[in-house]
């Protein structure tokens, strides 16, 4: 039985996961991993299915709730919902007006997350370097794909939800960035900000569908090939860092929104601005590192 303090901690971890998943380049799976709930999250979701429905009729909802660890999913979900409801507008604004500063914070988050995940690779094998390299290559290949022209059609958002949730479950692969590549990120954020129930529902059903299917695959792979998987995920994290490099140059205009806002394909650039501005960016990177370190210490005291 978990204590009240531990349940509050799970809400906080859900909040951190929700906040991370709203930003392209950061994965909620990374937060779950470094806060020590990743295995429980994957195994709990993977355990849901047709048998759950049969047990609902056979033993009743109260016993099903306990048997399938719904307490954990419900409390974690509260944190996720609070984060999405309270931060989607703010993060959307920060991405529009302070993109370099926002990327700096999350660069620090991911940078500090990689060694925390890699510490499970003990003893370190030569093959771990190979799997890590494969992870880096895959992450770079995925995150350098050009974004598609956006769409807000409900059916498109459904399939986007299926694909994005698979990425969100993996430490190092950002579901939000996958949405950006698919051309659905702006539509999803706009739907959340404007409380567009039709599009939120379409995306949500897609996410649930992908969640139930992909979690089983991850659970089996982690059980049978844990060492190789951890090395691969560490590579994912390192390979995705270039997406969050704070300083970007506009490379090509992708499209213009109806309100006049422009979306550009970006490339990494050298640090620019005044000395004070560069110091601010570095300080924000260190803030991100500090947040991850704090989450890790918090997880150890649960």
Buried (B, 14 or more C-beta within 10 A) or exposed (E): EEEEEEBEBBBBBBBBBBBBBBBBBBBBBBBBBBBBBBBBBBBBBBBBBEEBEEBBEEEEEEEBBEEBBBBBBEBBBBBBEBBBEEBBEEBBEBBEEEEBBBBBBBBBBBBBBBEBBBEBBEEEEEEBEBBBBBBBEBBBEBBEEEBEEBBBEBEBBBBBBBBBBBBBBBBBBBBBBBBBBBBBBBBBBBBBEEEBEEBBBBBBBBBBBBBBBBBBEBBEBBEEEEBBBBBBBBBBBBBBBBBBBBBBEEEEEBBEEEEEEEBBEBEEEEEEEEEEEBEBBBEBBBEBBEBBBEBBEBBEEB
